């Protein structure tokens, strides 16, 4: 699993970076293909000046899997909250991806 962090307008603290890595690692429990070398997780984080204080940090997580790209975006006050929300959005997408891949592999086995 490869993880790329792109930061615009701020930098992660060491504590935040550990929390982010732990939360992204939880995604691997939903789908074993995330642990594969060919998969890539990209985290784009940006601090913006907005009228709504709760929307200052924008985080987008893109999971590039074999045959599929999953994406989630969230705007929150804190980067950890935004990543939490993105992970919550990605979990059902990963479950669907895993289900579709398992159904395909079962069909392939029956054809053999």
N, C-alpha and C positions, 0 to 999 in steps of 0.2 A: 504494500500500500504506500503510495506516494502522497504526501500532503504539501501543498504550496500555500503559503500565506502571503497575501498582497495587502499592504496597509497603505492607506491614504489619509493623511491628516493627523495621524497619531501612531503610537507604537504600543505593542502589548508589553505589559510588565511580565516578569518571570512567572509570577503566580497565575496570571491570566493565561499565559501560554500553556502551562501545565493543565489548567482546567479545560482549555480548548482541546488539547490532545486527548484528554480523558473522555470528553464528551464525543469526540469524533471516533474514538476507539469503540464506543458503545454501538456505533452504527455497524461495525463488523460483526456483532453478534446476530444481526438480522439477516446478513447475507455473507456467505463465505467468499464470494467473488470479490468483495472489497479488499480482502487480504492479498489478493493476487497482485503480481508485479505489474500487470497491464492496467490496473485500475488507478485512477488519480482523483484525489479530492482537492478541490481548489476553494480556498476561503478568501473572499474579497471583503475587506472591512474598510469603511470610510466614515470619517467624522465630518458632519456638515453643519453649517449654521442654518437652523430652521426656526420658524416661528414657534412651532410646537417643540418644547424642550424634550418631550419623551421620544421624539423621532430623530435625535441628533446622530445616532450611530446606525449606519446601514450595513448589514452583513448579508452577503450572498454566498451560499455554499453550492458548488457544482460537483456532482459525483459522476465521473466518467467511467462507465462500466463497459465490458464487451457487449456491443450491440445496443447500448442505451445510454442516454445522458439524463440524469436526474438533477433537478435544481430547486432550491428553496431560497427565499429572501425574506428578511425581517428588518423592521426599523424599531429600535428601542433606545432607551436612555443609556444603557450599559451594554458593552460588547458581550458579556457572558449571558445576559438575558436574551439578546438577539440570537446568539448561537443556540441557546436552549430551544428557542422557538423554531429555528431552522431545523434542528434535529427532530423536533416533534413533527414537523411537516414532512421530513424525509422518511420517517419510519413507515408510514403506510405505502409510500412509493416503493420502498425497498421490498416490502412484503409482497406487493403486486408483481414486482420484477422477479422475485424468487419463485413465486407461484407459477408465473408464466414459463420460466426456465425449467422448472420441475415438470410441468405438463409436457413441454416439448421433449424433454429427455425420456419421459415415459412413453410417448408416442414413438420415438425413435427406437426404443427397446422392443416395442411390440412389432415394429416393421421388420426387425432383424430376425 
